[in-house]
Amino acid sequence: MYVINIRKYSIILLCILCCGVIAAIIGGVVNASTSPNAKYTIVIDAGHGGIDFGSEGYAGSKESELNLSYAITLKRYCEDYGFKVVLTRKDANGLYDALASNKKKDDMKKRKQIIEKVNPDIVISIHMNSFAESYTRGAQVFYNNQSDNSKALADCIQKQFTKNLVKARKSSQAGDYYIVNCTRFPSVICECGFISNREEENLLNTEDYKNQVCYSILCGVISYFA
């Protein structure tokens, strides 16, 4: 009888603890040390930086600045949910050595080193798209066609883009880009919108749209791990 009671109380206690964790997740207060999601590590890569500002919009928006802003917001979203997050760059500077003869190549090499050192579960590179035809717009995710896991991650995020964002593309797309090819880890590039489109450039500079984009990426990541 004593053993049965102990088991009964243990089960009750376990149920209480589980309910507490669920409530904390719903309330957005779970931290990396208590959340089961802490076992997942995400590298968030803010594209460009330093002398390489990427594309420039009609209103003068610099892609590198927007990339960093979105990466920092996405980091906060992911950490609030309980994921461990590492940024490849944390400020406006590039990752290249000041004396490097080919700064772009050195910058990309440094990003690869950071990713491999962290040994992440996934890599998300943040960019803003640009195209000669200014009417082109819409958030889209690119992946390495040789990686099934990368495609799965891209599809999960693209589904959320299509659901939550105005004019988002309907499907993800394979792309031959260094950042998604340089390591074995599932990697995607999230092109959050076209900086070359006047209306979308304005949207990309608003807090509301940035939050929608980052929330959509987070939902896609959760769906991927689920």
Number of C-alpha atoms within 10 A of each C-alpha: 5 7 7 9 10 11 11 11 11 12 12 12 12 11 12 11 12 12 12 12 17 13 13 16 16 11 10 13 15 22 18 19 12 12 19 14 19 18 12 15 20 24 25 25 26 29 26 26 24 16 13 16 19 18 19 17 18 14 11 10 18 19 27 26 19 22 25 24 20 24 27 20 17 24 22 15 20 24 20 17 24 24 24 20 22 18 21 21 20 16 16 17 14 25 21 21 13 10 8 11 10 11 18 18 11 18 19 19 16 17 22 18 14 18 24 15 9 13 16 20 14 22 26 25 22 26 28 27 22 20 13 8 9 15 12 16 24 19 25 26 30 25 28 24 15 11 16 12 18 25 22 18 27 30 24 24 28 26 22 21 31 18 13 15 17 15 15 20 18 15 17 24 18 17 15 12 13 12 22 25 19 17 15 14 18 22 29 32 28 25 19 28 26 27 32 24 22 16 14 23 22 15 17 22 15 10 13 10 18 20 16 15 25 22 19 23 27 20 18 22 20 17 16 17 12 6
